[in-house]
Amino acid sequence: MAKPIKAIVKVQIPGGAAKPAPPIGPALGQHGVQIMEFCREFNAKTQNMAGEVLPTVITIFEDRTFEFIVKSPPAAMLLMRAAGMEQGSSVPQKIKVGKVTWEQCRAIAQQKLADLNTDDVEHAAHIIAGTARSMGYIVEGHPAGRDDGFQVCSTAEFEKMKIDNAKLATEAKKK
């Protein structure tokens, strides 16, 4: 018979680097879970994925035991690595900040296939390409040729975009 579930907690944790500090400590502590036990198990399971942000779903049972599922890194992180960028565009419809190839989208789709809502690599690659476009990346070699009319912005435009975003964030904090 299945154990009664008390809570399901979703967190993003760097692989092999779980610590009892926030966000893990408070998320698990409020349900009475042994935080260090979770950290040890998570770090042992993910030591080969060190440095990658890993979405994790933790199921906590009434008897304070737990199970967790580690998913593949977010598509945005994989796309940023593939494009060699540190972030996407703040205005992706107008400013394109990087390029990824259709083959890179297919490789990322293959890696994330278990976490996507399709079993077909081609469909998964279209999902990843859509994420790339929404981040302001041009997808070269896309079968539909959707990004053929765009060009990547200059480094100066990209730096200006980052400065403008920082100003907006500072103004928002003041309000």
C-alpha positions in Angstrom: 0.0 0.0 0.0 1.3 3.5 -0.9 2.3 5.9 1.9 0.0 8.9 2.3 1.7 12.0 0.8 2.0 15.1 3.0 3.5 17.5 0.4 5.2 17.8 -3.0 8.0 20.4 -3.1 9.6 21.6 -6.3 13.1 23.3 -6.1 16.0 24.0 -8.4 19.3 22.9 -7.0 22.8 23.0 -8.4 24.0 19.4 -9.0 26.1 18.0 -6.2 25.8 21.2 -4.2 22.7 20.8 -2.0 23.1 22.6 1.3 20.6 23.0 4.2 20.5 26.7 3.5 17.6 28.4 1.6 15.8 27.4 -0.5 16.2 23.7 0.5 16.2 24.1 4.3 13.0 26.1 4.8 11.2 24.1 2.1 11.9 20.8 3.7 12.1 21.9 7.3 8.5 23.0 7.5 7.5 19.5 6.7 9.7 17.9 9.3 12.1 16.2 6.8 15.7 15.4 7.8 17.4 18.1 5.7 21.0 16.7 5.9 19.8 13.3 4.9 18.2 14.8 1.7 21.3 16.8 1.0 23.6 13.7 1.3 21.3 11.6 -1.0 20.9 14.4 -3.5 24.6 15.2 -3.7 25.5 11.5 -4.1 23.0 11.1 -6.9 24.0 14.3 -8.7 27.8 14.5 -8.2 28.4 13.8 -11.9 26.1 16.8 -12.8 28.0 19.4 -10.7 27.4 23.0 -11.5 24.2 22.3 -13.5 20.9 23.7 -12.1 18.6 20.7 -11.7 14.8 20.9 -11.2 13.9 18.5 -8.4 10.5 17.2 -7.3 10.5 16.1 -3.7 7.6 14.0 -2.4 7.3 14.1 1.3 5.2 11.4 3.1 3.3 11.6 6.3 5.9 9.6 8.2 8.5 12.3 7.2 10.3 10.2 4.7 10.8 11.4 1.2 11.5 10.5 -2.4 12.9 12.8 -5.1 13.1 12.9 -8.8 15.9 14.9 -10.5 14.9 16.3 -13.9 17.2 17.5 -16.7 18.5 21.1 -16.6 16.1 23.8 -17.9 16.1 24.3 -21.6 17.0 27.9 -21.2 20.2 27.0 -19.4 21.2 24.5 -22.1 20.4 27.0 -24.8 22.5 29.7 -23.1 25.4 27.3 -23.0 24.9 26.3 -26.6 24.8 29.9 -27.8 27.7 30.9 -25.6 25.6 33.6 -23.9 25.0 34.6 -20.3 21.4 35.6 -20.8 18.6 36.0 -23.3 17.2 39.2 -24.8 14.9 41.4 -22.8 13.0 42.2 -26.0 13.2 38.9 -28.0 10.8 40.1 -30.7 13.2 42.9 -31.7 16.7 42.3 -30.4 18.3 38.9 -31.2 21.3 38.3 -29.0 22.7 35.0 -30.2 22.4 32.0 -32.5 21.9 28.3 -32.1 21.7 25.7 -34.8 18.9 23.3 -35.5 21.3 20.5 -34.7 21.9 22.0 -31.3 18.2 22.2 -30.7 17.9 18.5 -31.6 20.7 17.6 -29.2 19.1 19.6 -26.4 15.7 18.0 -27.3 17.3 14.5 -27.1 18.7 15.4 -23.6 15.3 16.7 -22.4 13.1 14.2 -24.1 12.0 12.5 -20.9 10.8 15.8 -19.4 8.9 17.1 -22.5 5.4 16.3 -23.5 6.3 14.4 -26.6 8.1 11.2 -27.6 9.3 12.4 -30.9 12.7 14.1 -31.1 11.6 16.3 -34.1 8.7 17.7 -32.1 10.8 18.1 -29.1 13.4 20.1 -31.2 10.5 22.4 -32.3 9.7 23.0 -28.6 13.3 23.8 -27.9 13.5 26.1 -30.9 10.5 28.0 -29.6 12.2 28.4 -26.3 15.3 29.7 -28.1 13.2 32.2 -30.1 11.4 33.4 -26.9 14.9 34.1 -25.5 16.0 36.2 -28.4 18.1 33.6 -30.2 18.1 32.9 -33.9 17.7 29.2 -34.8 19.8 28.6 -37.9 18.8 25.8 -40.2 15.2 25.6 -38.8 13.1 23.5 -41.2 10.5 26.2 -41.5 13.1 28.9 -41.9 11.4 31.2 -39.4 14.5 33.2 -38.4 15.9 33.9 -41.8 15.1 37.6 -41.7 16.9 38.4 -38.4 20.4 39.4 -37.5 22.2 39.2 -34.2 22.6 42.5 -32.4 26.0 44.1 -31.8 27.9 43.7 -28.6 27.2 47.4 -27.8 23.4 46.9 -28.3 23.6 43.9 -26.0 25.5 45.8 -23.3 23.0 48.7 -23.6 20.1 46.3 -23.1 21.7 44.9 -19.9 22.3 48.4 -18.5 18.7 49.4 -19.3 17.4 46.3 -17.6 19.5 47.0 -14.5 18.1 50.6 -14.4 14.5 49.3 -14.7 15.1 46.8 -11.9 16.5 49.5 -9.6 13.6 51.8 -10.3 11.1 49.0 -9.6 12.8 48.3 -6.2 12.4 52.0 -5.3 8.6 51.9 -5.8 
